[in-house]
Amino acid sequence: MRKTLTTSLCLLAISLLNPLWAKSVNTPLKQDYPINPVSFVAVKATDQFWAPRIRINQDITIPIALGHCYNTGRVDN
């Protein structure tokens, strides 16, 4: 009986606090904040520091890692 009462009180507390939590999650960005989120596919690295490193990972490191996964049987799709 005590366990049922505790569970019921917890569920009641969660259901009462849920609208408060949902409101805090869906708050719009402040208008005076100068930075806006962008999609990750819209980001292009064109500098001299990160662009070469990203290109090396894309062209060399990732294919080698995938090759090792295929050779060792980790990816058997």
N, C-alpha and C positions, 0 to 999 in steps of 0.2 A: 504494500500500500504506500509506504514512504517513497519507494523508488518511482512509482507511478506519479505521485504528487510532485516529486522533484523534476521528473521529465516534463510534466505538464507545465510547471512554472518556467522551466527553461524554454520550452516552445513558445509560451506566452511572451516571455521577455524578448525572444528573437523576433517574433512577429510584430511586437510593438516598436522595436528598434530598427527594423528593416526599412521603413519609409525614411527614417532619418539618414541611414547609410546610403540609400539610393539617391537621395537628394544631394548628398555631398559628392557622389560619384559623377552625377550628370551636370555639375555646375559648369557654365560656359567659361571660356578663358577671359581674363580681364582684358579690357580694350587698351589699357595703357602698357600691357606687356608687349615688348617689341618682337618677340620670337613666336612664330606660328609653326605648328607641326606640318610636316610634309610626308608624302608617301616614300617608302624606302626605295622604290623603283625610280623616283624622280631625282635621286641624289647621284651626282656625278663627281668623282674625284679627279680633278685636273691639275693638282699641284705637283711639285717636284719631289715631295716627300712620300705621301701615301699612294699616289697613283702607280709608281713603279712597283711598290710592294704588293698592292692589290693585284696588279697584272701578273707578277711572278706566282702568287698563290693561285690565280685563275688558270694560268697556262702550264705550270709545272707541278706545284705541290699537290693540288687537289687531284689531278689525274694519277699521280704516283700513289697517293693514299687510296684512291678507289681501286687502282690496279692491285695493290696489296690485299685489299679486302676481297676482291674477286679471286685472287690466287689462293688465299688461305681458306676460302669457303665461308667467309662471314656474310657474304651477300649471295644467297642462292635463290634468286627470284626467277 
